[in-house]
Amino acid sequence: MILIEAPSNLGLKEPKPGKEPGVKFFPSAMERACFPALAGIKQKVQVTPPAYSMQVDEESKVRNADKIVGYSKQLANVIGDQIQQKNIAVVLGGDCSVLIAAALSLKRNGNHALFFLDGHTDYVLPHQSGSSGAAGMDLAIVTGNGHDKLTNIENLKPYIEEKNVYCVANRDVGVDWYVKAIVESNVNYYDLYTLRSNGFLGIVDSFLNMISLKKLDGFWIHFDVDVLNNDIMPCVDSPQDDGLNYYELKQILEPLVRSQLFRGIDVTIFDPTLDRDGIYGRQFAKEFAALLKNV
């Protein structure tokens, strides 16, 4: 298992004029919380992103599109090296646009599935986005929806087929057009309330069985920490009511990370500038490390 630090905030808009998104400090906050040691991770590499800007690309209508493409290729090279060496990659973002790099790397190395664990679906096209940020469009992008500049890097569109994606635990269900988009796609979609009523293990088993039946090369997990309950994870840019607790998270992630088909995970959106005393970061480091220990 190797830790890859990807402290990019290129996929987000400024939280206030002149202030960069603080998610770039997530990896360093996890270092201070002793996450690598707790998880038993002894190898680390950092992939430094380009400087943040607020520029919206005129062609794609996505903020920092060219920088994200360049950074995604660079990060994909590092992730790909680990996939080829059969090492589990743990990527700490940054914002959700780092998923583009992971998905690009997966496509370079076969045909993979994606378990998308997020408080939002992120299945949004540029003209529907209020922020023009790739962090809110990442699932659409990696499944080939949107401008080719981001969806068709190296002519590999789609990086992951919609039918091989499980989008799980979204609770932003009050906007009809937003939910309709994912429901009408080929993505396997289970919002938080369906997930709880159907049972966590049943949906995880269904995902793993799908991969085996289709003889895919493995799977990746995208884990946006805003999927967690705001009481235990308020350090995010788009907090919502409800959300998973750590026991529920364990029920979902534990069988996934123990699978022989597991290739890696990216973790995103934790903003340490919203965690001045480090309380939430230390708890997250402890809980997440326990899930990964001895993987």
DRENKOL-370415 format. One line per 8 residues: number of its first residue (from 1); for each residue x, y, z of C-alpha. Coordinates in Angstrom, 3 decimals, always signed. Example, Ala and Ser with C-alpha at 12.3 -4.5 7.8 and 13.67 -1.06 7.14 Angstrom:
<pts>
1> +12.300/-4.500/+7.800 | +13.670/-1.060/+7.140 .
</pts>
This chain:
<pts>
1> +0.000/+0.000/+0.000 | +1.312/+3.439/-0.948 | +0.118/+6.908/+0.006 | -0.153/+9.354/-2.895 | -0.688/+12.955/-1.857 | -2.620/+14.938/-4.478 | -3.277/+18.339/-2.873 | -5.132/+19.883/-5.797 .
9> -7.899/+22.444/-5.364 | -8.213/+23.198/-9.085 | -11.738/+21.763/-9.304 | -13.312/+24.212/-6.852 | -14.230/+27.887/-6.896 | -13.056/+30.268/-4.175 | -15.147/+30.023/-0.988 | -14.834/+33.818/-0.792 .
17> -13.086/+36.357/-3.040 | -9.322/+36.074/-2.832 | -9.315/+32.910/-0.706 | -8.201/+29.557/-2.127 | -10.132/+26.400/-1.224 | -8.435/+24.822/+1.785 | -8.713/+21.197/+0.649 | -5.105/+21.357/-0.537 .
25> -4.089/+21.074/+3.124 | -5.805/+17.695/+3.593 | -2.682/+15.517/+3.103 | -0.592/+17.581/+5.524 | -3.409/+17.480/+8.102 | -3.456/+13.680/+7.843 | +0.316/+13.634/+8.374 | -0.120/+15.633/+11.582 .
33> -2.858/+13.228/+12.664 | -0.423/+10.303/+12.135 | -2.620/+8.683/+9.473 | +0.229/+6.934/+7.585 | +1.566/+5.340/+10.757 | -1.887/+4.343/+11.965 | -2.655/+2.712/+8.610 | +0.707/+0.987/+8.374 .
41> +1.678/+2.907/+5.233 | +5.448/+3.205/+4.850 | +5.759/+4.593/+1.346 | +4.613/+8.036/+0.234 | +4.825/+10.221/-2.855 | +3.408/+13.681/-3.495 | +2.262/+14.930/-6.899 | +2.334/+18.729/-6.799 .
49> -0.477/+20.454/-8.710 | -0.252/+23.699/-10.705 | -1.045/+26.973/-8.988 | -4.714/+27.618/-8.276 | -6.684/+30.087/-10.352 | -10.314/+31.004/-10.940 | -10.068/+30.872/-14.733 | -12.988/+29.265/-16.572 .
57> -11.923/+27.655/-19.837 | -13.922/+29.167/-22.704 | -13.950/+25.939/-24.714 | -15.067/+23.434/-22.083 | -16.759/+25.893/-19.669 | -14.906/+24.168/-16.805 | -12.699/+26.042/-14.339 | -8.957/+25.350/-14.746 .
65> -9.647/+22.714/-17.414 | -6.200/+22.788/-19.038 | -4.423/+22.643/-15.684 | -6.633/+19.723/-14.600 | -5.868/+17.818/-17.799 | -2.120/+18.276/-17.349 | -2.232/+17.380/-13.674 | -4.476/+14.359/-14.317 .
73> -1.922/+12.917/-16.738 | +0.886/+13.458/-14.237 | -1.054/+11.918/-11.346 | -2.310/+9.069/-13.558 | +1.297/+8.103/-14.295 | +2.002/+7.708/-10.582 | -1.202/+5.780/-9.897 | -0.609/+3.597/-12.926 .
81> +2.841/+2.587/-11.688 | +1.217/+1.274/-8.513 | -1.528/-0.582/-10.389 | +1.094/-2.306/-12.531 | +3.099/-3.252/-9.441 | -0.116/-4.516/-7.786 | +0.189/-2.020/-4.948 | -2.916/-0.491/-3.397 .
89> -2.935/+3.270/-4.019 | -4.410/+5.543/-1.337 | -4.791/+8.990/-2.896 | -5.441/+11.894/-0.543 | -6.803/+14.962/-2.361 | -7.621/+17.712/-2.805 | -10.896/+18.041/-4.467 | -12.917/+15.481/-6.400 .
97> -11.263/+16.288/-9.727 | -8.414/+13.949/-8.709 | -10.809/+11.135/-9.640 | -10.174/+12.030/-13.288 | -6.534/+11.012/-12.879 | -7.460/+7.756/-11.180 | -10.015/+6.893/-13.854 | -7.597/+7.749/-16.656 .
105> -4.994/+5.481/-15.094 | -7.514/+2.665/-14.737 | -8.471/+2.911/-18.417 | -4.830/+2.803/-19.433 | -4.549/-0.437/-17.473 | -7.686/-2.352/-18.456 | -11.410/-2.273/-17.800 | -12.412/-1.352/-14.261 .
113> -15.417/-0.564/-12.092 | -15.962/+2.412/-9.787 | -17.625/+2.538/-6.372 | -18.589/+6.193/-6.029 | -19.257/+7.045/-2.380 | -20.311/+10.679/-2.162 | -22.922/+12.934/-0.589 | -23.603/+14.233/-4.113 .
121> -23.855/+12.431/-7.453 | -21.473/+14.845/-9.236 | -23.251/+13.764/-12.419 | -23.529/+17.291/-13.794 | -22.686/+18.865/-17.151 | -20.906/+22.240/-17.429 | -24.034/+24.167/-18.418 | -25.821/+22.815/-15.323 .
129> -23.052/+23.737/-12.876 | -23.333/+26.809/-10.700 | -19.600/+26.815/-9.960 | -17.993/+25.649/-13.236 | -15.913/+23.393/-11.005 | -14.793/+19.947/-12.149 | -15.138/+18.744/-8.551 | -18.906/+18.830/-9.005 .
137> -18.791/+17.114/-12.401 | -16.289/+14.335/-11.776 | -18.634/+11.358/-12.155 | -20.044/+12.780/-15.374 | -16.527/+13.409/-16.694 | -15.079/+9.973/-15.945 | -18.089/+8.268/-17.568 | -17.670/+10.308/-20.765 .
145> -20.242/+13.050/-20.276 | -19.160/+16.606/-21.012 | -16.564/+18.302/-23.163 | -13.919/+16.093/-24.779 | -11.107/+18.180/-23.299 | -11.718/+16.456/-19.958 | -13.707/+13.369/-20.928 | -11.487/+12.150/-23.760 .
153> -7.902/+12.595/-22.597 | -5.612/+10.421/-24.764 | -8.708/+9.349/-26.735 | -9.679/+6.989/-23.899 | -13.306/+8.051/-23.455 | -15.032/+6.792/-21.400 | -12.521/+6.019/-18.681 | -15.153/+3.964/-16.857 .
161> -18.409/+2.746/-18.396 | -21.561/+3.956/-16.667 | -22.874/+0.424/-16.272 | -19.752/-0.419/-14.238 | -20.339/+2.377/-11.704 | -22.193/+2.191/-8.399 | -23.083/+5.705/-7.210 | -23.899/+5.304/-3.537 .
169> -25.169/+7.375/-0.571 | -26.086/+10.636/-2.300 | -28.485/+12.569/-0.101 | -28.899/+15.665/-2.257 | -32.257/+14.323/-3.396 | -34.429/+17.434/-3.267 | -33.609/+18.769/-6.756 | -35.604/+16.923/-9.405 .
177> -33.379/+17.568/-12.440 | -30.261/+16.605/-10.474 | -31.621/+13.234/-9.402 | -33.303/+12.615/-12.754 | -29.961/+12.868/-14.571 | -28.386/+10.001/-12.629 | -31.576/+7.914/-12.556 | -31.870/+8.079/-16.344 .
185> -28.209/+7.167/-16.870 | -26.796/+3.647/-16.921 | -25.124/+4.176/-13.540 | -26.260/+1.861/-10.743 | -27.665/+4.438/-8.331 | -28.522/+4.001/-4.641 | -29.203/+7.153/-2.646 | -28.576/+7.153/+1.103 .
193> -32.130/+6.179/+1.982 | -32.302/+3.328/-0.545 | -28.905/+2.178/+0.652 | -30.102/+1.957/+4.232 | -33.376/+0.245/+3.367 | -31.710/-2.313/+1.071 | -28.807/-2.981/+3.429 | -25.179/-1.995/+3.000 .
201> -23.776/-5.485/+2.593 | -26.303/-6.435/-0.057 | -25.333/-3.526/-2.288 | -21.609/-4.077/-1.743 | -22.026/-7.775/-2.588 | -23.980/-6.831/-5.710 | -21.136/-4.544/-6.809 | -18.462/-7.189/-6.248 .
209> -20.548/-9.857/-7.994 | -20.987/-7.569/-10.995 | -17.221/-7.206/-11.320 | -16.693/-10.961/-11.133 | -19.467/-11.760/-13.624 | -18.137/-9.223/-16.122 | -14.545/-10.356/-15.526 | -13.390/-6.773/-14.998 .
217> -9.803/-6.047/-14.008 | -10.699/-4.636/-10.616 | -12.257/-1.537/-9.096 | -11.518/+1.864/-7.595 | -13.286/+3.654/-4.733 | -14.018/+7.366/-4.765 | -14.694/+8.574/-1.212 | -15.811/+12.174/-0.719 .
225> -15.898/+12.823/+3.027 | -19.060/+14.915/+2.631 | -20.856/+11.550/+2.513 | -20.391/+11.509/+6.290 | -22.807/+13.012/+8.777 | -22.195/+16.698/+9.380 | -21.872/+16.042/+13.123 | -18.700/+14.028/+12.560 .
233> -17.488/+15.719/+9.358 | -18.430/+19.417/+9.107 | -15.153/+20.354/+7.355 | -16.560/+20.305/+3.816 | -17.679/+22.908/+1.301 | -21.266/+21.658/+0.822 | -22.590/+20.297/+4.140 | -26.013/+18.636/+4.247 .
241> -28.321/+17.108/+6.824 | -27.953/+13.410/+7.707 | -25.148/+11.289/+6.235 | -23.273/+8.136/+7.145 | -21.819/+7.556/+10.593 | -18.488/+5.762/+11.030 | -20.125/+2.415/+11.793 | -22.088/+2.589/+8.531 .
249> -18.951/+3.636/+6.651 | -17.154/+0.582/+8.013 | -19.963/-1.707/+6.830 | -19.541/-0.341/+3.316 | -15.789/+0.024/+2.992 | -14.471/-2.944/+4.951 | -15.597/-5.680/+2.499 | -14.503/-3.525/-0.433 .
257> -10.944/-2.861/+0.723 | -10.510/-6.536/+1.689 | -11.431/-7.663/-1.825 | -8.719/-9.022/-4.111 | -10.213/-6.811/-6.830 | -9.540/-3.562/-4.923 | -6.987/-1.382/-6.736 | -7.117/+1.896/-4.823 .
265> -9.096/+4.751/-3.331 | -9.132/+8.523/-3.542 | -10.337/+10.580/-0.573 | -11.415/+14.163/-1.125 | -12.943/+17.442/+0.099 | -11.738/+17.503/+3.725 | -10.837/+21.152/+4.432 | -8.519/+21.475/+7.459 .
273> -9.025/+25.252/+7.553 | -12.522/+24.418/+8.856 | -11.016/+22.198/+11.581 | -8.970/+24.675/+13.586 | -8.406/+22.379/+16.573 | -7.829/+19.282/+14.428 | -10.531/+17.335/+16.266 | -12.364/+16.058/+13.194 .
281> -9.156/+15.324/+11.309 | -7.732/+13.202/+14.108 | -10.948/+11.211/+14.404 | -11.132/+10.702/+10.648 | -7.483/+9.606/+10.495 | -8.097/+7.057/+13.239 | -11.297/+5.638/+11.712 | -10.042/+5.518/+8.125 .
289> -6.669/+4.071/+9.076 | -8.375/+1.263/+10.980 | -10.230/+0.301/+7.800 | -7.020/+0.134/+5.782 | -4.806/-1.541/+8.370 | -3.317/-4.795/+7.025 | -4.916/-4.413/+3.580 .
</pts>
